[in-house]
């Protein structure tokens, strides 16, 4: 299952989540804060 990194208050993130849900596309949501750096493992 693909992972969607998003910020809940971002309008772009909301739009992408809306479109994905309308098409019935299942994704795993991972909330990302702008002030935290994502570590690649």
C-alpha positions as CSV (number, residue, x, y, z in Angstrom):
1,X,0.0,0.0,0.0
2,X,1.4,3.4,-0.9
3,X,2.1,6.0,1.8
4,X,0.9,9.5,1.5
5,X,3.0,12.0,3.5
6,X,0.8,14.9,4.3
7,X,0.1,17.8,6.7
8,X,-3.5,18.0,7.8
9,X,-3.8,21.8,7.4
10,X,-2.3,22.0,4.0
11,X,-4.9,22.7,1.3
12,X,-2.9,20.7,-1.3
13,X,-2.8,17.7,1.0
14,X,-6.6,18.0,1.6
15,X,-7.2,18.1,-2.2
16,X,-5.1,15.0,-2.8
17,X,-6.8,13.1,0.0
18,X,-10.2,14.0,-1.4
19,X,-9.4,12.9,-4.9
20,X,-7.9,9.6,-3.7
21,X,-10.9,8.9,-1.6
22,X,-13.3,9.7,-4.4
23,X,-11.6,7.2,-6.6
24,X,-11.5,4.6,-3.8
25,X,-7.7,4.5,-3.8
26,X,-6.4,3.1,-0.5
27,X,-3.3,4.8,1.0
28,X,-1.5,4.8,4.3
29,X,-1.5,8.3,5.7
30,X,1.7,9.5,7.5
31,X,1.4,13.0,9.1
32,X,4.4,15.1,8.5
33,X,5.3,18.3,10.4
34,X,7.1,21.0,8.4
35,X,9.6,21.6,11.2
36,X,10.7,18.0,11.5
37,X,13.1,16.4,9.0
38,X,12.1,13.0,7.7
39,X,14.8,10.4,8.1
40,X,15.4,8.0,5.3
41,X,16.0,4.5,6.4
